Structures are given as C-alpha cells and as structure tokens.
Amino acid sequence: MNILVLGGDGYLGWPTALYLSRRGHHVGVVDNFARRGYDLEMGVNSLVPIVTLQQRVRRWHDISDLTIDVFVGDLTDPVFVGDTLASFQPDAVVHFAEQRSAPYSMIDRKHAVYTQVNNVVGTLNLLYAVAEQDRDIHLVKLGTMGEYGTPNIDIEEGFIEITHRGRTDVLPYPKQPGSFYHLSKVHDSHNIMFACRIWGIRATDLNQGIVYGHETEETVLHPELATRFDYDGVFGTVLNRFCVQAVTGHPLTVYGSGGQTRGMLNILDTLACVELALENPAERGEFRVFNQYTESFSVAEMADLVAAEYVGNAVIDHSPDPRVEKEDHYYRAAHTKLLDLGLVPHLLTSSVIQSILAASDRFKTNVDVAAILPTVQWRSTASDLATAGTPSRHLADLGRQSVVPSP
C-alpha cells in the first residue's frame, strides 16, 4: 500500500514509518517539526538523542535500500494537506500529527487554544481532503483511552447499547475527558464519525492507552534511527519518569494516592495494532473504534514495579496531585477487537522495565532533574513558565511556514 504517516517525526510516528516501510509498503511521512519546537519552548530534550528527520530517512535508505518520502508542512494549512494527498495518493493515512500532552494543553489559555486548533482543525482539513480526493482512503486515527475518563461502569469499545424508556439504541460511549488535549480528541472522534456518515469515508479510531518502550526491531539498527524518550513533567510518560528518577537517585514521585489506573501497551503493540487496522480496513461509511491497550496498572503499581526492578534504593514519594482527577476509581475497559484480529500482546515484564532502566542509566547525564517535577496545575487558569524559559510568542509562530514537499 501507499501509506502516509502524519506526525512521522514523532515518538510513535517514526517507528511506525520504519515498521511499515520494512514490510514492503511505500511510506511517506508528514511533519511540521512542532514536537521539536516544544522541546525548545520547554527547555528539555529527549533523553535519547535523536537526529533530524532528513538524517533519519537517509540512514534508513543506507541500511535498507528503502525510500521514505518526506513532506514538510502543517495540517492546519488546507492547501498543503490537499496537495500532499494529491502528490502521494495514499491508500491509507495513519494520523499521529497532533499535540499529545495533557499537561501542555493545561498550561494556560494560549496552550489550550493552540492544542484544540492544531488538533481539531488539522483533522478537519484531512477529512475534507479525503472526501474531495478519494473516499476509499482508509483513515487510521490515533485516539486515546483518556476520552472515556473513569466512569463507574465498564468502558465499551466506542459504542454502548442503551435502553431508555422502553426503546433501545447503540450510541457513542459517553466521554468524560480530563484535559483540553483529551477534549480535542473527543472533538476529533465526533468529526470523523460525522464525516463517515455524510461522505461515506472509512475510518478506524484507535483509542490508545499509555505507551511505554523506546526500541523496536528497526530503531535498534542504528543510533540515528532512534525514537524519542520523554521523561519530563509535561511530555514524559509515567514509566519513563519513574525509571529516570530511580537511576538519578531521586524519589519516584507518585501523584496523590497513586490509585489512578490507566490502560498501557508496549510500543511494539502500537505498531502491530496499526498494521492490523491497515490490513483489515473499515468499510465505506464505517466509523469503528478499537480500544488499543493490553493491560492496566495504577500509578502506585507502576512505581512499585520500577522500585522492585531497580538495583539500588528506590524511594517512593507521594506528592500532591496537580491534576483534577479521581485518585481511586473503578476501571475496566473492553479491548477485544484487536485481539480478535490477531494481536499477540507484549506485556510489561521484568525485562521490559530493565530495558527502560538501562536506557535511563546510559543517558542519565542528559537528565534535567528539575524538568521532571510537575509545573502545570489543572486548577490554575494560567501558569508562570518563566523558569522553563518559554518564549512568549513561540506558539503563535510555530510551524506556520510555507510548505514545500522535500525531495
């Protein structure tokens, strides 16, 4: 297939592009390098060094003799989106190209507005381009389990059968998102479902859990093929954060009681899930939802797992929760559709945690310890990021360059 990976320079987008290229697909990647801009804004980098997208693509060609096409541009520019689809003519589009941090979206009004405009408008432009050019293009969109929140009933896969006053219908599962980022994903889901209904396009919404791991069969082939490893309090995921705190001799900071439970999955399963969705596309006019995670843990359980695996004295410290969320709650979510398609999960084993600890230790001289602790408070309408060195005009100018596809 011709597969266009949007956000192909990111943590998941880059390994996905390599994975699909190695399996014989013609892959194109789209990126505006906004994620690298966030590093400049927040004053913290990936723990594992990463090279430019152009260097990555050249190295991949040197190793594999395979070519990945690069398109540099912004999805909020409808002309760029239309021109890119017309040039590449994809059979499928894998959409990772969104601002993906809940804390980033909660910094202040500017960051909330940026997140929603970037995510919702970019996806809308994509939907229009697909509808106008080729309604058989299969859109595989990265959603999030965070759309559902933490209801006191079982979470279904996208839809729930409701009986009300004697009548029954199958309706979208109620959403209780926990940040302006998660709200943007809900808006995306509604827009995609609507587009499928009125234009007859085909779409798969992958409601993904928290991804851990940083190595795949492709990224380990050369250091220049490495993907990101984020550990900071804004973009870092909880397992990375705990591992980095352990190897640098700092307490593992659990927010609140630590009872917050989330769905988790290995980065290898992210790649497998995307491939399964591509190989088993949605029907014309179908909007389907897969809950993409393999197991669930509470934050306290993850801290205990890291402390047990670390060879040393890992202290667990409970700190006030900066978020507005239930710290102890019921959590049970269906996730059978991808298993039915053949997913064989890679679970969170001792060896996986050891590999994350090893990477954390190998690059610990790159750690900015001050960046790990939370600086964004959900209850505040504005945060002072002066200590993070945030340029006041950065977001207004970010990524709005004129767009020319790279050779």
C-alpha positions in Angstrom: 0.0 0.0 0.0 0.9 3.7 -0.2 0.7 4.7 3.4 1.1 8.3 4.6 2.1 8.7 8.2 1.2 12.1 9.7 3.4 13.1 12.5 6.1 10.8 11.1 8.9 12.5 13.0 7.4 11.8 16.4 7.7 9.2 19.2 5.3 6.8 17.6 5.2 8.1 14.0 8.8 7.5 13.2 8.9 3.8 14.4 5.6 3.3 12.6 7.0 4.6 9.3 10.1 2.3 9.6 7.9 -0.7 10.5 5.6 -0.2 7.6 8.5 0.5 5.2 10.3 -2.6 6.2 7.2 -4.7 5.4 7.1 -3.6 1.8 4.7 -0.6 1.9 5.5 2.7 0.2 5.7 5.1 3.1 5.5 8.9 3.2 5.9 11.0 6.3 4.4 14.4 7.1 5.6 16.7 9.8 6.0 20.3 10.7 8.5 19.7 13.5 6.2 21.2 16.1 7.3 18.5 18.6 10.9 19.6 18.3 9.6 23.2 18.8 8.0 22.1 22.1 11.5 21.0 23.3 12.8 24.4 22.6 9.9 26.0 24.3 10.0 23.8 27.4 13.8 23.8 27.6 14.2 20.0 27.8 15.1 17.4 25.2 14.6 13.7 24.5 16.7 11.7 26.9 17.9 9.5 24.0 19.5 11.8 21.4 17.6 12.0 18.0 18.8 13.3 14.7 16.9 15.3 12.1 14.2 13.7 10.1 16.2 14.1 6.9 19.2 12.3 8.6 16.9 9.5 9.8 15.5 9.0 6.3 18.9 8.9 4.7 20.2 6.4 7.3 17.2 4.2 6.7 17.9 4.2 3.0 21.5 3.4 3.6 20.7 0.4 5.8 17.6 -0.9 4.0 17.8 0.4 0.5 14.2 1.6 1.1 12.9 5.1 0.4 10.6 7.1 2.7 9.1 10.3 1.1 9.2 13.4 3.3 6.6 16.2 3.2 7.2 19.2 5.5 4.1 21.2 6.4 1.2 21.9 8.7 -2.2 20.1 8.7 -3.9 23.4 9.6 -2.9 24.6 6.0 -5.7 23.1 3.8 -3.7 23.7 0.6 -0.8 21.7 1.9 -3.0 18.9 3.0 -4.7 18.7 -0.3 -1.5 18.9 -2.3 0.2 16.3 -0.2 -2.6 13.7 -0.7 -2.8 14.5 -4.4 1.0 14.0 -4.7 1.4 10.8 -2.7 -2.0 9.3 -3.5 -2.3 7.2 -0.3 -4.3 4.1 0.1 -4.3 4.7 3.9 -3.4 7.6 6.2 -2.1 7.0 9.7 -2.7 10.1 11.7 -0.4 10.8 14.6 0.1 14.5 13.9 -1.4 16.2 17.0 -0.2 17.9 20.1 -0.4 14.9 22.5 0.3 16.2 26.0 -2.4 16.8 28.6 -0.2 18.9 30.8 0.9 21.1 27.8 -2.8 21.8 27.0 -3.4 22.8 30.6 -0.6 25.4 30.9 -2.8 28.4 30.2 -5.4 29.7 27.7 -2.9 30.1 24.9 -1.7 26.5 25.1 -5.3 25.2 25.4 -6.4 27.1 22.3 -3.3 26.1 20.4 -3.9 22.4 21.2 -7.5 22.4 20.1 -7.0 24.5 16.9 -3.9 22.4 15.9 -5.6 19.1 16.6 -9.2 19.7 15.5 -8.6 21.9 12.5 -5.8 19.7 11.2 -8.0 16.7 11.3 -10.9 18.6 9.7 -8.7 19.6 6.8 -7.6 16.0 6.4 -11.3 14.8 6.4 -12.2 17.3 3.7 -9.1 16.4 1.6 -10.0 12.7 1.8 -13.7 13.3 0.9 -12.7 15.5 -2.0 -10.0 13.3 -3.5 -10.6 9.7 -2.7 -13.2 8.4 -0.3 -11.7 4.9 -0.3 -8.6 6.2 1.6 -8.6 4.4 5.0 -8.0 6.8 7.8 -6.4 5.2 10.9 -6.5 7.9 13.6 -4.8 7.8 16.9 -7.3 8.5 19.6 -6.9 7.9 23.4 -8.4 5.9 26.2 -8.5 9.3 28.0 -11.5 10.2 26.0 -13.6 8.0 28.2 -12.4 9.3 31.6 -13.0 7.0 34.6 -16.7 6.1 34.7 -18.1 3.9 37.4 -19.2 1.3 34.8 -17.4 -0.8 32.3 -16.0 1.1 29.3 -17.0 -0.4 25.9 -15.2 0.0 22.6 -16.6 3.2 21.3 -20.3 2.4 21.5 -22.8 1.2 24.1 -26.2 -0.2 23.9 -28.7 1.9 25.8 -32.3 1.1 26.7 -34.2 4.2 27.8 -38.0 4.3 28.4 -38.6 1.1 26.6 -36.5 1.9 23.5 -33.0 0.6 22.7 -30.2 2.1 20.6 -26.5 1.8 20.1 -24.9 5.1 20.9 -21.4 6.6 21.2 -20.0 5.7 24.6 -20.2 8.8 26.9 -17.0 10.8 27.1 -15.5 12.4 30.3 -12.1 13.7 29.1 -9.7 15.0 31.7 -7.9 17.8 29.9 -8.2 20.2 26.9 -6.0 17.8 25.0 -8.3 14.9 25.7 -11.3 17.1 24.7 -9.6 17.8 21.4 -9.5 14.0 20.8 -13.2 13.8 21.6 -14.0 16.5 19.1 -11.9 14.6 16.5 -13.9 11.4 17.1 -17.2 13.2 16.6 -16.0 14.9 13.5 -14.6 11.7 12.0 -17.8 9.8 12.8 -19.9 12.6 11.2 -17.6 12.6 8.1 -18.1 8.8 7.7 -21.8 9.2 7.9 -22.2 12.1 5.4 -19.4 11.4 3.0 -19.1 7.6 3.2 -15.4 7.6 4.1 -13.8 4.8 6.1 -12.1 5.4 9.4 -10.6 3.5 12.4 -10.2 5.3 15.7 -7.5 3.7 17.8 -8.2 4.7 21.4 -4.7 4.1 22.7 -3.6 3.7 26.2 -0.2 4.9 27.6 2.6 3.6 25.5 5.9 2.5 27.0 9.2 1.4 25.5 11.5 3.2 23.0 13.1 0.4 21.0 11.7 -1.6 18.0 13.4 -4.0 15.6 14.0 -1.1 13.2 15.1 1.6 15.6 17.9 -0.5 17.1 19.6 -1.0 13.7 21.5 2.3 14.1 21.6 5.1 16.7 20.4 7.6 14.0 17.1 5.6 13.8 16.3 6.0 17.5 13.0 7.5 18.5 12.2 9.8 21.4 12.4 9.1 25.1 10.5 11.7 27.0 10.7 11.9 30.8 9.8 15.4 31.8 6.7 16.5 33.7 4.9 17.8 30.6 5.6 15.3 27.9 7.1 12.4 29.8 5.1 9.2 30.4 4.9 7.8 33.9 7.0 4.8 33.5 9.8 6.8 31.9 9.6 9.3 34.6 9.9 6.7 37.4 12.9 5.0 35.7 14.8 8.2 35.2 14.1 9.2 38.8 15.4 5.9 40.0 18.7 6.0 38.2 19.4 9.6 39.2 18.8 8.8 42.8 15.6 10.8 43.2 12.3 9.7 44.8 9.7 8.2 42.5 7.0 10.9 42.6 3.5 9.4 42.8 0.7 11.9 42.3 -1.7 11.7 45.2 -2.7 8.3 46.4 -1.5 6.6 43.2 -4.8 4.8 42.6 -5.2 6.4 39.2 -5.5 3.4 36.8 -4.8 3.5 33.1 -4.5 1.2 30.1 -1.0 0.5 29.0 0.7 -1.0 26.0 4.2 -1.7 24.6 5.4 0.3 21.7 5.7 -3.0 19.7 2.0 -3.5 20.1 1.3 0.0 18.8 3.0 -1.0 15.6 1.1 -4.3 15.4 -2.2 -2.6 16.1 -1.7 -0.1 13.3 -0.8 -2.9 11.0 -3.8 -4.9 11.9 -6.1 -1.9 11.3 -4.5 -1.3 7.9 -4.7 -5.0 6.8 -8.4 -5.1 7.9 -9.8 -1.8 6.8 -13.1 -0.3 7.8 -15.9 -0.5 5.3 -17.1 2.5 3.2 -19.0 4.8 5.6 -17.9 2.9 8.7 -16.5 4.6 11.8 -15.1 2.0 14.1 -13.4 2.2 17.4 -10.7 -0.1 18.8 -9.6 0.3 22.4 -5.8 -0.1 22.0 -4.2 -1.3 25.2 -3.2 -4.7 26.6 -3.2 -4.4 30.4 -3.9 -1.8 33.1 -2.0 -0.6 36.1 -2.4 2.0 38.8 0.3 4.7 39.1 1.3 3.2 42.5 1.6 -0.3 41.0 4.0 1.1 38.3 6.1 2.8 40.9 6.3 -0.5 42.9 7.3 -2.4 39.7 10.1 0.1 39.0 11.3 0.1 42.6 11.4 -3.7 42.6 13.5 -3.9 39.4 16.0 -1.1 40.2 19.2 -2.4 41.7 19.5 0.2 44.4 17.5 2.2 46.9 14.4 3.5 45.0 12.3 5.5 47.4 8.6 6.2 46.5 7.3 9.6 47.5 3.6 10.8 47.3 3.2 14.4 46.2 0.0 16.5 45.7 -1.8 15.7 42.5 -1.5 18.6 40.1 -4.4 17.2 38.1 -8.2 17.2 38.7 -8.9 13.5 38.6 -10.2 10.7 40.7 -7.3 9.2 42.6 -9.1 5.9 43.4 -11.7 4.6 41.0 -13.2 1.7 39.1 -11.5 0.9 35.8 -12.5 -1.9 33.5 -12.4 -1.4 29.7 -13.2 -3.7 26.8 -10.3 -4.3 24.4 -11.1 -7.4 22.4 -11.4 -6.2 18.8 -7.7 -6.1 18.1 -7.2 -9.4 19.9 -9.8 -10.9 17.6 -7.8 -9.6 14.6 -4.7 -11.4 15.9 -2.9 -9.1 18.2 -0.4 -11.0 20.4 0.5 -8.7 23.3 3.9 -7.8 24.6 3.3 -7.4 28.3 5.0 -5.3 30.9 7.6 -7.8 32.1 10.7 -7.5 34.2 12.9 -7.4 31.1 11.0 -4.5 29.6 11.3 -2.4 32.8 15.0 -3.4 32.9 15.5 -2.1 29.3 13.9 1.3 30.2 16.1 1.5 33.3 19.2 0.6 31.2 18.4 3.4 28.7 17.8 5.8 31.5 21.1 4.9 33.1 23.0 5.0 29.8 21.9 8.6 29.1 21.5 9.9 32.6 24.0 12.7 32.1 21.4 14.2 29.8 18.7 14.3 32.5 17.4 17.7 33.7 16.1 16.7 37.1 14.2 20.0 37.5 12.1 19.2 34.5 10.7 16.0 36.0 8.6 17.6 38.7 5.1 18.8 37.7 4.8 22.5 36.9 1.3 22.6 35.4 -1.6 22.9 37.8 -5.1 21.9 36.4 -6.8 24.2 38.9 -5.0 27.3 37.6 -6.1 29.2 34.5 -2.6 30.4 33.8 0.9 29.2 34.8 4.1 31.1 35.0 6.6 29.3 32.8 9.4 31.8 33.2 11.5 29.1 34.9 11.2 26.9 31.8 12.4 29.6 29.5 9.2 29.8 27.4 9.3 32.3 24.6 6.1 34.3 24.8 5.5 34.4 21.1 6.5 30.8 20.3 3.1 29.2 19.7 1.9 32.0 17.5 4.7 31.4 15.0 5.1 27.7 15.4 5.1 25.6 12.2 3.3 28.2 10.1 5.9 28.0 7.3 5.2 27.9 3.6 5.1 24.3 2.7 7.2 22.6 0.0 7.5 18.8 -0.1 11.0 17.7 0.4 12.7 15.6 -2.2 
